[in-house]
Amino acid sequence: MRPNSLTTHSDHKLNPIAKVIFASLTALLGQTATAQESGTDRADDSRNLSLEEVTVTAQRKSQNLQSVPIAVSAFGEEAMERGNMLDVEDISAMTPGFSLSSYNPVTPQPYIRGVGTNSSSVGDDASVGVFIDEVYAGRAGGYRADMFDVERVEVLRGPQGSLYGRNVAGGAINVITKNPTDTFEAKAKVTGGNYNLKEFRGMVSGPIADSVKGRIAVSRRTRDGWIENVNTGNDDLGNQDNLSARGKLAIELGDRTDLMLSADYATDDLTGSGARSIVGYEEIFGAAHPTENDPGKVDNFVDGYADRDMYGVSAKLTHSLETVDLVSITAYRTQDYTFNDDMMGRYLAVAGAAMTNDAAEESSQFSQELRIQSAGSEALEWTAGLYLFQEEVDRVESFDSSRVYDLMGYAGLSSRPVWDASNETTSYAVFGEATYHFSPAWSASFGGRYTYDQKDFSSVATGAPDLFGFLAEDYAVTADKSWKKFTPKATVTYTTEDADIVYGTISQGYKAGGFNGIAATEQGATVAFDPENATNYELGFKTSMLGQRVRLNGAVFYLDYTDLQSFTVDLETGQVETATGDAEIKGIELEASALVTDALMLALNYGYTDAEYVSFEADPEVVGNRLARTPEHSASASVNYEWMLSNGSAINFNANAMYQGEVFYSVGNTEGASDAERTLVNTNVTWDNYEGLKVSLWGKNLTNEEYVVHGFEQAGMGFAIMGEPTTWGISVTKDFF
C-alpha cells in the first residue's frame, strides 16, 4: 500500500537488503579493527571490551547462547526496556523469520518460518508453542499479556519436538520471568504519554524468612483509543486497559531441594480492538468512502469489545543428586474471554450486507512434567522425561447477519447461527535427548518424543440457515479421535578452538489434528482434520570475532510440511472450513551484533523465507501461493550509544528500525487481504544517574507508518485492522536497594 525507503519492488528486495547487512558488517569490522590499531592506550582498552555472554535455557539447562546448536534469539530485560517491547508482538518485529498478527488482542496468531495457526476454534491448537516459566500455554489468548518483570524472552525457530511440549511444529517462545532475590530489591516505574497513556509498574523482592524468598510485581496500564467510529461518535476504539500481577515464592526445602511457587493474573477491558478500516471502496462503488485511507476512522454499526481474564499457578520442585537433577513442574492455567467485532461495518450496507462475529470462551488446563537430567559437564549429557497435558475448552460463537434484515426493512428477523462447542484434550508424552562429546571439537545429539493425543469434541449448532451460509443445517454431534507420533531429532556440532560452532540438524515436529468448531454441516463437524507434520533440515553457525566484540549467527533451512491446517471461508457458500495442504519452506536467517566502542553497540538481523503451497486439495488454485503471514524478507537494525557525563550519570540513546516485506493474510493471496512492505522506527533516550534513577523519553512508529496487522477480503474490498500510529511517552524509574 505504501512505498518504503529500503526497496520499491518485491522482485528487487533480496539484493539491496542483503547488501546493506553485509556492507554494514564489513564497515563495522573495519571500524573496529581501526579502533584497535589507533594507539597503545586505545588498543589496551579495546582488548578489555567484549559483548556480554547471553545465557539461555533453550535446551532445558543454562547455556551460553553461542554454544547452543539451535536457531534461537534472546532478549533480556534491558534490551526490552530500551526497545519498548511490551508484548510478544514487539519481540516478533526484532526476530528474523517471526511474525505475529491479531484478529483481536485476545486471539494472537504467531508464525515462525511460515508456520502458525489462523484459527482459535475450540477444536484447534497452535503450531507455535508458548511457554511461561516452562509451562505450556495451550490457548492463543492465554499469553499475550503485558510482559513486565521479565528476565528474558527466547524465540526458538524450527520444530522443537523432542524436549518441548506439544504443538511446537513451527517453533517455541520461552518467557522467563524474574525470580526472588537473596537481598531486598524494589522498583517503581511511572509512565505518561500521548493518547492519555498512564502506566505504573512496581516490584518488590527479597527474603521473607529463613530459606524463603519472595517476589511480587504489578502492572497497570490504561490508554485512550486512537480510532473514531463515525457512526457512534465513540473516539476511544483501540484503547488499552490492562492489569497484571505476578507473585513467586522460592523455598529451600533442604541442601539439595528447592521449590518455586508461582501465580499470575491478568485482565483486559478493551473497546473496538477489532475495528476494521476499508480498502478499495472507491474502486467498487465509484466514489471514495469518507473514512477510506484514514486509519483513525471507521464506520461501524457497533464499536465492538474484547474482555479477558486469565490466571495461572505452578510449582517447580528441583532435587539435585550428585550426578543428576530431578525436576517436577505442576501447573494449572485458566482463561475466560469474550469479544464482539463488527466484521463489515456499514461499508456494504448499500449492498444489503452486514455481519458481526462474537464469541465467549472458557478454558482450563492442567500439566505435569517430570524430568531427570544429567548434572555437571561429563562427556555424555542427557535429559529424559514424562509429560501430561489435560485441557477443557467451552466456546460459544456466532456470525450474526441479522442486521441485513433491518437494512431490507424486515426488522425483528434473525440470521444468527450459533455454535456451542466444547473440546477435551488429553495428551501424554515420553521424551529424551542425549549429547555425546566425542572430543573437544565434535559432538552429536540424538533425541525424540513420543506423543499421544486424544480429543473428545461436541457441538450444538442452531440458527440454520443463515443469510451468508455459515450454517447449512442445525445439528448436535459428538466425536472423538486420537493421534500418536514419534518426532526424532539429530544434531552434529563442530566446535572450533575459538568456541565458534557449526551444526547440522534434522528434526521433526508435529501438531495434533482436531475438529472444526464452527462447521457448516454435521459431517463437517464430525470428520477430524489431519495432524500437521514437519521435517526440518538445517545448517547453522555461531561465531565471535575480534575478541568477542562481534557476533555473527546464521542458519539455512529447508522445511517439508504436510497437512498444514488453514482456516478458510468459501466465498461462494460462506462455509467455514479447516483445510489442509502441503508446503515447502526454505530460508536464510542472519543475526549480527558488535560492540564498536565501549559506548556504541550495533545489531543487524535479516530473514529470507520462501514459503509456498505445493498442494491444497480444497482449492487447487492455492498451489504456488505464499503461505499466509509470511513475508519473504524481514530485517531489523538497532543502534545503542551511551554518553558518560562528568557527574557520573549517563545518557543512553537507542533506536531501532524494523522492515517487513509484503504479507498476505489469506491462503488465496488476495490484494484486499494483504499489507505492503513497511518499516517501523522506534527510539528511546534515557538519562541514568547509576544510583537507581532513570528518566526515559521514548517513541514508537516515529514516521507514523500506516500498516495492516490483520485483514480479509469481501466483495473485492479489504477490511483491515490497522497498526498503531505514532505513540510517545516519558517514563521515570526508581530502583530501591
C-alpha positions in Angstrom: 0.0 0.0 0.0 2.9 2.4 0.7 6.4 3.0 -0.6 9.3 2.0 1.5 12.8 3.6 1.8 14.5 0.2 1.6 13.1 -1.0 -1.6 10.4 -0.3 -4.2 9.5 -3.6 -5.7 9.3 -7.1 -4.4 11.4 -8.6 -7.2 14.4 -6.5 -6.1 14.2 -6.9 -2.4 16.8 -9.5 -1.7 19.9 -7.9 -3.1 19.5 -4.4 -1.6 18.7 -5.8 1.9 21.5 -8.4 1.8 23.9 -5.7 0.6 23.0 -3.4 3.4 23.6 -6.0 6.0 26.9 -7.4 4.7 28.2 -3.9 3.8 27.3 -2.6 7.2 29.0 -5.6 8.9 32.1 -5.1 6.7 32.3 -1.5 7.6 31.7 -2.3 11.2 34.6 -4.8 11.3 36.8 -2.3 9.6 36.0 0.4 12.1 36.6 -1.9 14.9 39.9 -3.0 13.6 40.9 0.6 13.0 40.0 1.4 16.6 42.1 -1.4 17.9 45.2 -0.2 16.0 44.9 3.5 16.8 47.3 4.0 19.8 48.6 1.9 22.6 46.0 3.1 25.2 43.0 2.6 23.0 44.3 -0.8 21.9 44.6 -1.9 25.5 41.1 -0.6 26.2 39.7 -2.5 23.2 41.1 -5.8 24.4 39.0 -5.4 27.5 35.8 -4.9 25.5 33.5 -7.8 24.7 29.8 -8.4 24.2 28.1 -9.8 27.3 27.5 -13.5 27.4 23.9 -14.4 26.8 22.5 -17.3 28.9 19.6 -19.2 27.6 17.6 -22.3 28.7 16.6 -23.4 25.2 17.7 -27.0 25.9 16.2 -27.1 29.4 19.5 -26.1 31.0 21.5 -22.9 31.4 23.9 -22.5 28.4 25.8 -19.8 26.6 23.7 -18.8 23.6 26.7 -19.1 21.3 27.2 -22.8 22.2 23.6 -23.9 21.6 23.1 -25.6 18.2 19.6 -24.1 17.7 18.4 -21.1 15.8 17.4 -19.0 18.8 17.1 -15.3 19.5 17.1 -14.0 23.1 16.1 -10.6 24.5 17.0 -9.6 28.1 15.3 -7.1 30.4 17.5 -4.2 29.4 17.1 -4.8 25.7 13.3 -5.0 26.0 13.1 -1.8 28.1 15.3 0.2 25.7 13.3 -1.2 22.7 9.9 -0.5 24.4 9.0 -4.1 23.9 5.7 -4.6 25.7 4.4 -7.9 24.4 5.2 -10.8 22.0 4.3 -8.7 19.0 7.2 -6.3 19.8 9.5 -9.3 20.1 8.5 -10.7 16.7 9.5 -7.5 14.9 13.1 -7.9 16.1 13.4 -11.6 15.3 14.2 -13.0 11.8 11.5 -15.3 10.5 9.0 -14.4 13.2 5.8 -12.5 12.5 2.6 -12.0 14.6 -0.8 -10.7 13.6 -4.0 -10.5 15.7 -7.6 -11.0 14.8 -8.0 -9.1 18.0 -5.8 -8.9 21.1 -7.2 -12.0 22.7 -6.5 -14.2 19.7 -2.9 -13.6 18.6 -1.5 -15.6 15.7 2.3 -16.1 15.9 4.1 -17.5 12.8 7.7 -18.7 12.8 9.3 -19.7 9.4 5.8 -19.6 7.8 4.2 -22.0 10.3 1.4 -20.8 12.5 -2.4 -21.1 13.1 -5.0 -18.6 11.9 -7.9 -20.2 13.9 -9.0 -20.1 17.5 -11.8 -22.6 17.1 -12.5 -24.9 20.1 -11.0 -27.9 18.3 -7.8 -26.3 17.1 -4.3 -25.9 18.6 -1.4 -23.6 18.0 1.5 -24.5 15.8 3.9 -22.3 17.7 4.2 -23.2 21.4 4.4 -20.5 24.1 5.9 -21.4 27.5 5.8 -19.2 30.5 8.4 -20.3 33.0 8.5 -23.7 31.3 4.7 -24.1 31.4 2.9 -24.5 28.1 0.1 -22.1 27.4 -2.5 -24.1 25.4 -4.9 -21.4 24.1 -3.7 -18.5 21.9 -5.1 -15.8 24.2 -3.5 -17.2 27.2 -0.2 -15.4 26.9 -0.5 -12.2 25.0 -0.5 -10.1 28.1 1.7 -7.2 29.3 5.3 -8.6 29.7 6.5 -6.9 32.8 9.3 -8.0 35.2 10.6 -10.5 32.6 14.1 -11.8 32.8 14.3 -13.0 29.2 12.4 -14.0 26.1 13.7 -16.7 23.9 12.4 -17.5 20.4 13.4 -20.9 19.1 12.9 -21.3 15.3 12.0 -24.6 13.7 10.4 -27.8 15.1 11.2 -28.4 18.8 9.7 -31.9 19.0 12.0 -33.6 21.5 12.4 -31.6 24.7 9.4 -29.3 24.5 5.7 -30.0 25.0 3.0 -30.4 22.4 2.4 -28.4 19.2 5.8 -26.8 18.5 6.0 -27.7 14.9 6.9 -24.1 13.9 8.9 -23.2 16.9 8.7 -22.2 20.6 8.6 -18.9 22.6 10.0 -19.1 26.1 9.1 -16.3 28.5 11.2 -16.4 31.6 10.1 -14.2 34.4 12.3 -12.9 37.2 12.9 -15.0 40.4 13.0 -13.8 44.0 16.4 -12.3 45.0 18.7 -13.0 48.0 18.6 -9.3 49.1 15.9 -6.7 49.2 15.1 -5.0 45.9 12.2 -2.8 44.8 11.4 -0.9 41.7 8.7 1.6 40.7 8.1 2.9 37.2 5.6 5.6 36.2 4.8 6.4 32.5 2.7 9.0 30.8 2.3 9.6 27.1 0.0 10.6 24.3 -3.5 9.3 24.0 -3.6 9.8 27.7 -1.3 6.9 28.4 -0.9 6.1 32.2 1.1 3.2 33.4 2.5 2.1 36.7 4.8 -0.9 37.3 6.0 -1.9 40.7 8.1 -4.8 42.1 9.3 -5.9 45.5 11.7 -8.8 46.0 13.8 -10.3 48.8 14.0 -12.7 51.8 10.8 -13.3 53.8 12.1 -15.8 56.3 14.8 -18.3 56.7 15.0 -20.3 53.5 12.1 -18.4 51.9 12.3 -15.6 49.4 9.5 -13.8 47.6 8.8 -11.5 44.7 5.7 -9.7 43.6 5.2 -7.5 40.6 2.2 -5.4 39.5 1.5 -3.6 36.3 -1.4 -1.2 35.5 -1.7 0.3 32.0 -4.5 2.5 30.6 -4.6 4.5 27.4 -7.3 6.1 25.3 -8.1 4.8 21.9 -6.9 6.3 18.6 -9.8 5.3 16.3 -13.1 7.1 16.0 -16.3 5.3 14.9 -18.0 8.0 12.9 -21.3 6.2 13.2 -21.5 6.0 17.0 -19.3 9.0 17.7 -17.0 7.0 20.0 -13.4 8.0 19.6 -12.0 5.5 22.1 -11.6 2.5 19.9 -8.3 0.8 20.1 -7.8 1.6 23.8 -5.7 -0.2 26.3 -6.8 -1.2 29.8 -4.7 -3.9 31.4 -4.0 -5.0 35.0 -1.3 -7.7 35.5 0.2 -9.2 38.7 2.6 -12.0 39.4 4.0 -13.5 42.6 6.7 -16.0 43.3 8.0 -17.8 46.4 11.4 -19.6 46.4 11.6 -22.1 49.2 14.7 -24.1 50.1 13.5 -27.4 51.4 17.0 -28.7 52.0 20.5 -28.5 50.8 19.6 -30.2 47.6 15.9 -29.4 47.2 14.2 -26.2 46.0 10.6 -25.3 45.5 9.4 -22.4 43.3 5.8 -21.4 43.6 4.3 -19.0 41.1 1.0 -17.3 40.5 0.0 -14.8 37.8 -3.2 -12.9 36.9 -4.1 -10.5 34.1 -7.3 -8.8 32.9 -8.1 -6.7 29.9 -11.1 -4.5 29.1 -10.8 -3.2 25.5 -13.1 -1.3 23.2 -13.0 -1.6 19.4 -9.9 -3.7 19.4 -11.0 -5.4 16.1 -12.3 -2.2 14.4 -11.7 -2.5 10.6 -10.9 0.1 8.1 -12.0 -0.2 4.4 -9.6 -0.6 1.5 -10.7 -0.4 -2.2 -14.2 1.0 -1.6 -13.8 3.6 -4.4 -12.8 1.0 -6.9 -16.0 -0.9 -6.3 -18.6 1.9 -5.8 -17.0 4.6 -7.9 -16.7 7.1 -5.0 -14.5 7.2 -2.0 -15.9 6.5 1.4 -15.4 9.3 3.9 -13.2 7.0 6.2 -11.2 5.4 3.3 -7.5 5.9 3.6 -7.9 7.3 7.1 -6.7 4.6 9.6 -8.0 6.7 12.5 -11.7 6.5 11.4 -14.1 3.6 10.9 -17.8 3.4 10.0 -19.2 0.6 12.0 -22.6 -0.3 13.3 -21.2 -1.2 16.7 -17.9 -0.3 18.4 -17.0 -3.9 19.4 -15.1 -5.0 22.5 -12.8 -7.7 23.9 -12.6 -8.6 27.6 -10.3 -11.2 29.1 -9.4 -12.6 32.5 -6.6 -15.2 33.0 -4.6 -16.7 35.8 -2.2 -19.5 36.4 -0.4 -21.2 39.2 2.6 -23.5 39.1 5.0 -25.4 41.3 8.5 -26.4 40.3 10.3 -28.8 42.5 14.0 -29.5 41.9 16.1 -32.1 43.7 19.8 -32.4 43.0 21.8 -35.5 43.4 25.5 -35.9 42.8 25.2 -36.7 39.1 21.6 -36.0 38.2 18.9 -33.4 38.8 15.2 -34.3 39.3 12.6 -31.7 38.2 8.9 -31.7 38.6 6.7 -28.9 37.1 3.0 -28.9 38.0 0.8 -26.2 36.6 -2.8 -25.1 36.2 -4.0 -22.2 34.0 -7.4 -20.9 33.1 -8.7 -18.2 30.8 -12.1 -16.5 30.1 -12.6 -14.1 27.3 -15.4 -12.6 25.2 -15.3 -10.4 22.1 -17.6 -8.8 19.6 -16.3 -7.5 16.3 -18.1 -5.7 13.5 -16.7 -7.5 10.5 -18.0 -5.3 7.6 -19.2 -2.2 9.3 -21.6 0.0 7.3 -19.4 -0.1 4.2 -21.6 -2.7 2.5 -24.9 -1.5 3.8 -25.9 -0.1 0.4 -25.5 -3.7 -0.9 -27.5 -5.1 1.9 -24.6 -6.8 3.7 -23.6 -6.6 7.4 -22.2 -9.1 9.9 -20.7 -9.2 13.4 -18.6 -12.0 15.0 -18.9 -12.6 18.7 -17.5 -15.4 21.0 -17.3 -16.3 24.6 -14.7 -18.9 25.7 -13.8 -20.5 28.9 -10.7 -22.8 29.0 -8.6 -24.5 31.7 -5.6 -26.7 31.5 -3.5 -28.9 33.8 0.0 -30.0 33.0 2.6 -32.2 34.7 6.2 -32.6 33.6 8.7 -34.9 35.2 12.4 -34.7 34.1 15.6 -36.3 35.1 18.8 -34.9 33.6 22.5 -35.2 34.0 24.4 -32.7 36.1 27.9 -31.5 35.6 29.9 -31.5 32.4 30.6 -35.1 31.6 31.2 -36.4 28.0 27.6 -37.6 28.0 24.8 -35.1 28.8 21.2 -36.3 28.7 17.7 -35.4 29.6 14.6 -37.7 29.8 11.1 -37.1 31.0 7.3 -37.7 31.0 4.6 -35.2 30.2 0.9 -35.0 30.8 -1.5 -32.3 29.5 -5.2 -32.0 30.0 -7.4 -29.2 28.7 -11.1 -28.3 28.6 -12.4 -25.6 26.3 -16.0 -24.4 26.1 -16.8 -21.8 23.4 -20.0 -20.2 22.1 -19.5 -18.3 18.8 -21.7 -16.7 16.2 -21.5 -14.9 12.9 -24.6 -12.6 13.1 -26.0 -11.2 10.0 -29.5 -10.3 11.4 -28.9 -6.6 10.6 -29.2 -7.4 6.9 -33.0 -7.9 7.6 -33.1 -4.5 9.2 -31.5 -3.0 6.1 -34.1 -4.7 3.9 -37.0 -3.4 6.1 -37.7 -6.6 7.9 -36.8 -5.7 11.4 -37.0 -8.5 14.0 -36.0 -11.4 11.8 -32.9 -13.3 12.8 -29.9 -14.6 10.9 -27.7 -15.7 13.8 -26.1 -19.1 13.6 -24.7 -20.2 17.0 -22.1 -22.9 17.7 -22.0 -24.1 21.3 -18.9 -26.3 21.2 -16.6 -28.0 23.7 -13.4 -30.0 23.5 -11.5 -32.0 26.0 -7.9 -32.9 25.2 -5.7 -35.4 26.9 -2.1 -35.7 25.8 0.8 -37.9 27.1 4.4 -37.9 26.0 7.7 -39.5 26.8 10.8 -37.7 25.7 14.6 -37.7 25.8 17.7 -36.2 24.3 21.4 -37.1 24.8 24.5 -35.3 23.6 27.9 -37.1 23.5 31.1 -35.1 23.2 33.5 -37.3 21.2 36.2 -34.7 21.5 36.6 -31.0 22.4 35.6 -30.3 18.7 32.9 -32.9 17.8 29.6 -33.8 19.5 26.4 -35.4 18.4 22.9 -35.2 19.9 20.0 -37.6 19.4 16.6 -37.1 20.8 12.9 -37.9 20.3 9.5 -37.5 21.7 6.5 -40.0 21.5 3.2 -38.1 21.8 -0.3 -39.4 22.2 -3.2 -37.0 21.8 -6.9 -37.7 22.4 -9.7 -35.2 21.7 -13.3 -35.5 22.7 -15.4 -33.0 20.8 -19.1 -31.9 20.9 -21.0 -29.2 19.2 -24.6 -28.0 19.1 -25.3 -25.7 16.2 -28.5 -23.8 15.9 -29.9 -21.0 13.7 -29.7 -22.6 10.2 -29.9 -21.5 7.5 -28.4 -18.0 7.8 -28.2 -15.4 5.0 -24.4 -15.9 4.5 -24.4 -19.7 4.5 -22.2 -20.1 7.5 -24.5 -22.8 8.9 -26.3 -25.0 6.4 -28.2 -27.2 9.0 -28.8 -27.5 12.7 -27.1 -30.4 14.4 -25.9 -31.8 17.6 -22.8 -34.0 17.4 -20.2 -35.7 19.5 -16.9 -37.1 18.1 -13.6 -38.3 19.3 -10.2 -39.0 17.7 -6.7 -39.9 18.8 -3.3 -39.5 17.2 0.2 -40.6 18.0 3.5 -39.6 16.7 7.2 -40.1 17.3 9.3 -36.9 16.5 13.0 -37.5 16.4 15.9 -35.0 16.3 19.6 -35.4 15.4 22.3 -32.8 15.5 26.0 -32.9 14.8 28.1 -30.0 16.1 31.7 -28.9 15.4 33.3 -26.5 17.8 36.5 -24.6 16.9 39.3 -23.7 19.2 37.8 -20.2 19.5 34.5 -21.8 20.6 32.7 -21.0 17.4 30.3 -23.7 16.2 28.9 -25.1 13.0 26.0 -27.5 13.3 23.7 -29.6 11.2 20.2 -30.7 12.3 17.4 -32.9 11.1 14.3 -32.6 13.3 10.6 -33.4 13.1 7.6 -31.5 14.5 4.0 -32.5 15.0 0.7 -30.8 15.8 -2.4 -32.8 16.7 -5.4 -32.9 14.4 -8.7 -31.6 15.6 -12.3 -30.7 14.8 -13.9 -27.7 13.1 -15.8 -25.9 15.9 -17.8 -23.8 13.5 -18.6 -26.3 10.8 -21.5 -25.6 8.4 -22.7 -29.2 8.4 -23.0 -32.2 10.7 -20.5 -34.1 8.5 -18.1 -31.2 8.6 -18.2 -31.2 12.4 -17.7 -34.9 12.9 -14.8 -35.5 10.5 -11.5 -34.7 12.1 -8.8 -32.9 10.1 -5.3 -34.4 10.0 -2.4 -33.6 12.2 0.4 -31.4 10.9 3.9 -32.9 10.3 7.1 -31.0 9.7 10.6 -32.2 8.8 13.3 -29.6 9.1 16.8 -29.7 7.6 19.1 -27.0 8.9 22.7 -26.0 8.7 23.8 -23.2 11.1 26.8 -21.4 12.6 27.6 -19.2 15.5 30.8 -17.2 15.6 32.5 -14.5 17.6 35.3 -12.3 16.3 37.7 -9.6 17.4 37.9 -10.7 21.0 34.2 -11.3 21.5 33.3 -7.8 20.2 31.5 -9.1 17.1 29.0 -11.9 16.8 27.5 -13.4 13.7 25.0 -16.2 13.8 23.2 -17.7 10.8 21.1 -20.6 9.6 20.0 -22.1 6.3 16.9 -24.3 6.5 14.5 -26.4 4.4 11.2 -27.3 5.9 9.0 -30.0 4.4 5.5 -29.5 5.8 2.5 -31.8 5.3 -1.2 -31.2 6.2 -0.7 -27.6 7.2 -4.0 -26.6 8.8 -5.6 -23.4 7.4 -8.8 -21.7 8.4 -10.7 -20.7 5.2 -14.1 -19.3 4.2 -15.7 -20.5 0.9 -16.9 -17.2 -0.6 -19.5 -19.0 -2.7 -21.2 -20.9 0.1 -20.0 -18.9 3.2 -19.0 -22.1 4.9 -16.0 -22.1 7.2 -13.5 -24.9 6.6 -10.3 -26.1 8.2 -8.4 -27.2 5.1 -5.1 -28.9 4.9 -2.3 -28.5 2.4 1.4 -29.4 1.9 4.1 -26.7 1.8 7.8 -26.3 1.2 9.6 -23.6 3.2 13.2 -22.7 2.8 15.2 -19.7 4.0 18.2 -17.9 5.5 18.5 -16.2 8.8 21.3 -13.9 9.9 21.9 -12.1 13.2 24.9 -9.8 13.8 25.9 -7.6 16.7 29.0 -5.6 17.5 30.4 -3.6 20.4 32.2 -1.0 18.2 33.4 1.0 21.2 32.8 0.9 24.9 29.8 3.2 24.2 28.5 2.1 20.8 26.7 -1.2 20.0 25.1 -2.1 16.7 22.9 -5.0 15.7 21.5 -6.2 12.3 19.1 -9.1 11.7 17.8 -10.4 8.4 15.4 -13.2 7.4 14.6 -14.6 3.9 11.7 -17.0 3.8 10.5 -18.7 0.6 7.3 -20.5 1.6 4.6 -21.8 -0.8 1.9 -24.3 -1.0 2.7 -27.4 -3.2 -0.7 -29.0 -2.7 -4.1 -27.8 -1.4 -6.9 -30.3 -2.1 -9.8 -27.9 -1.1 -8.7 -25.3 -3.7 -6.0 -26.3 -6.2 -5.7 -22.7 -7.3 -3.9 -22.1 -3.9 -0.9 -24.2 -5.1 2.1 -21.9 -5.7 0.7 -19.2 -3.4 2.8 -17.9 -0.5 2.0 -19.0 3.0 -0.1 -16.5 4.9 1.5 -14.1 7.3 5.0 -14.9 6.0 7.0 -12.0 4.5 9.6 -13.1 2.0 12.1 -10.6 3.5 12.3 -9.1 7.0 15.1 -7.2 8.6 15.8 -5.1 11.7 18.7 -2.8 12.8 19.4 -1.2 16.1 22.0 1.2 17.5 22.7 1.9 21.1 25.0 4.7 22.3 25.9 5.8 25.8 27.3 9.2 26.7 29.0 9.3 30.1 28.6 12.7 31.8 31.1 14.3 34.1 28.9 13.9 37.2 28.9 10.1 36.8 25.5 9.8 35.2 24.9 8.9 31.5 22.6 9.4 28.6 21.7 6.3 26.6 20.3 6.6 23.1 18.6 3.6 21.5 17.0 3.5 18.0 15.7 0.5 16.0 14.1 0.1 12.6 12.1 -3.0 11.6 11.4 -3.8 8.0 8.8 -6.4 6.8 8.1 -7.2 3.2 4.6 -7.8 1.7 2.4 -10.2 3.6 -0.9 -11.9 2.7 -3.5 -12.7 5.4 -5.3 -15.4 3.4 -4.2 -18.6 1.5 -5.7 -17.0 -1.6 -3.1 -14.2 -1.6 -5.7 -11.6 -2.4 -4.7 -8.0 -2.5 -7.5 -6.9 -0.2 -6.2 -9.3 2.5 -2.6 -8.1 2.3 -0.2 -5.5 3.5 2.6 -3.8 1.6 6.1 -3.6 2.8 6.6 -1.5 5.9 9.4 0.0 8.1 8.7 1.0 11.7 11.2 3.2 13.6 11.3 3.4 17.4 13.7 5.3 19.7 14.4 5.6 23.4 16.6 8.2 25.2 17.3 7.5 28.9 19.2 9.5 31.5 20.6 7.2 34.2 22.3 8.5 37.3 23.5 5.0 38.1 22.2 5.4 41.7 18.8 3.9 40.9 17.0 6.7 39.0 16.2 6.7 35.3 14.2 9.1 33.1 13.3 8.0 29.6 11.8 9.7 26.6 10.6 7.2 24.0 8.6 7.0 20.8 7.2 4.1 18.6 6.4 4.2 14.9 8.0 7.7 14.7 7.3 8.0 10.9 3.6 7.3 11.5 3.7 4.4 9.1 0.3 3.1 8.1 0.2 -0.7 8.1 -2.2 -3.6 8.4 -2.0 -6.2 11.2 -4.9 -8.3 10.0 -7.3 -8.3 7.1 -9.8 -10.2 5.0 -11.4 -9.6 1.6 -15.0 -9.5 0.8 -16.7 -8.3 -2.5 -13.3 -7.1 -3.8 -12.7 -4.9 -0.8 -10.3 -5.2 2.1 -11.4 -5.0 5.7 -8.2 -4.2 7.6 -7.3 -3.8 11.3 -4.6 -1.1 11.2 -1.5 -0.9 13.3 -1.0 1.8 15.8 0.2 5.3 14.8 3.0 7.3 16.4 3.0 6.9 20.2 5.4 8.5 22.7 5.8 8.9 26.4 8.0 9.7 29.3 8.9 7.1 31.9 10.5 7.6 35.4 12.0 4.5 37.0 13.3 4.3 40.6 15.2 1.3 42.0 15.5 0.7 45.7 18.2 -1.5 47.2 
